[in-house]
């Protein structure tokens, strides 16, 4: 759980999900967060034991869209 939260907050610091780039992939109801439930940048983390048993542990790494955005942010493009 801690790794998921730290990675998520680091994503904010790095400008992910429409904070630096305006790529329109953010969740309009939760600015700065992904609409992809499988992304560490999703707005909520499943903390219940039942949720983890049914859905697995929370994601702890950036998804492919996050990685692509980090590359764009790094290169200025």
C-alpha positions as a Markdown table, in Angstrom:
| # | Residue | x | y | z |
|---|---|---|---|---|
| 1 | Unk | 0.0 | 0.0 | 0.0 |
| 2 | Unk | 2.8 | 2.4 | 0.9 |
| 3 | Unk | 4.6 | 1.9 | -2.4 |
| 4 | Unk | 1.4 | 2.6 | -4.3 |
| 5 | Unk | 0.8 | 5.9 | -2.4 |
| 6 | Unk | 4.4 | 7.1 | -2.7 |
| 7 | Unk | 4.4 | 6.3 | -6.5 |
| 8 | Unk | 1.1 | 8.1 | -6.9 |
| 9 | Unk | 2.3 | 11.2 | -5.1 |
| 10 | Unk | 5.5 | 11.2 | -7.0 |
| 11 | Unk | 3.5 | 11.1 | -10.2 |
| 12 | Unk | 1.8 | 14.3 | -9.1 |
| 13 | Unk | 5.2 | 15.9 | -8.4 |
| 14 | Unk | 6.3 | 14.9 | -11.8 |
| 15 | Unk | 3.3 | 16.5 | -13.4 |
| 16 | Unk | 1.4 | 13.4 | -14.5 |
| 17 | Unk | -2.2 | 13.3 | -15.7 |
| 18 | Unk | -2.8 | 16.7 | -17.2 |
| 19 | Unk | -0.8 | 18.6 | -14.6 |
| 20 | Unk | 1.9 | 19.5 | -17.1 |
| 21 | Unk | 0.7 | 18.1 | -20.4 |
| 22 | Unk | -2.9 | 18.7 | -21.5 |
| 23 | Unk | -3.5 | 15.3 | -23.1 |
| 24 | Unk | -7.1 | 15.0 | -22.0 |
| 25 | Unk | -6.7 | 11.7 | -20.3 |
| 26 | Unk | -7.5 | 12.9 | -16.8 |
| 27 | Unk | -10.7 | 12.2 | -14.9 |
| 28 | Unk | -12.9 | 15.3 | -15.1 |
| 29 | Unk | -14.4 | 14.4 | -11.7 |
| 30 | Unk | -11.0 | 14.0 | -10.1 |
| 31 | Unk | -8.5 | 16.4 | -11.7 |
| 32 | Unk | -4.9 | 15.2 | -11.8 |
| 33 | Unk | -6.0 | 11.5 | -11.8 |
| 34 | Unk | -6.3 | 8.8 | -14.4 |
| 35 | Unk | -9.6 | 7.2 | -15.4 |
| 36 | Unk | -7.8 | 3.9 | -15.7 |
| 37 | Unk | -8.5 | 1.8 | -12.5 |
| 38 | Unk | -5.4 | -0.2 | -13.3 |
| 39 | Unk | -3.2 | 2.9 | -13.1 |
| 40 | Unk | -1.3 | 4.0 | -10.0 |
| 41 | Unk | -2.6 | 7.5 | -10.9 |
| 42 | Unk | -6.2 | 6.4 | -10.4 |
| 43 | Unk | -7.9 | 8.6 | -7.8 |
| 44 | Unk | -8.6 | 5.9 | -5.3 |
| 45 | Unk | -6.7 | 2.9 | -3.9 |
| 46 | Unk | -8.6 | -0.2 | -2.8 |
| 47 | Unk | -7.7 | -0.7 | 0.8 |
| 48 | Unk | -10.1 | -3.4 | 1.9 |
| 49 | Unk | -9.1 | -7.0 | 2.2 |
| 50 | Unk | -12.1 | -8.1 | 0.1 |
| 51 | Unk | -11.2 | -5.7 | -2.7 |
| 52 | Unk | -7.6 | -6.9 | -2.7 |
| 53 | Unk | -8.7 | -10.6 | -2.8 |
| 54 | Unk | -11.1 | -10.0 | -5.7 |
| 55 | Unk | -9.1 | -7.4 | -7.6 |
| 56 | Unk | -5.5 | -8.0 | -6.5 |
| 57 | Unk | -3.2 | -5.6 | -4.8 |
| 58 | Unk | -3.1 | -1.9 | -5.9 |
| 59 | Unk | -0.9 | -1.0 | -8.8 |
| 60 | Unk | 2.5 | 0.2 | -7.7 |
| 61 | Unk | 4.0 | 1.3 | -11.1 |
| 62 | Unk | 3.2 | 3.9 | -13.7 |
| 63 | Unk | 1.1 | 2.5 | -16.6 |
| 64 | Unk | 2.2 | 2.9 | -20.3 |
| 65 | Unk | 0.3 | 6.2 | -20.6 |
| 66 | Unk | 2.1 | 7.6 | -17.6 |
| 67 | Unk | 5.5 | 6.5 | -19.0 |
| 68 | Unk | 4.7 | 8.1 | -22.3 |
| 69 | Unk | 3.8 | 11.3 | -20.6 |
| 70 | Unk | 7.0 | 11.3 | -18.5 |
| 71 | Unk | 9.0 | 10.9 | -21.7 |
| 72 | Unk | 7.1 | 13.9 | -23.3 |
| 73 | Unk | 7.6 | 16.0 | -20.2 |
| 74 | Unk | 11.3 | 15.2 | -20.1 |
| 75 | Unk | 11.9 | 16.0 | -23.7 |
| 76 | Unk | 9.6 | 19.1 | -23.7 |
| 77 | Unk | 7.3 | 17.5 | -26.3 |
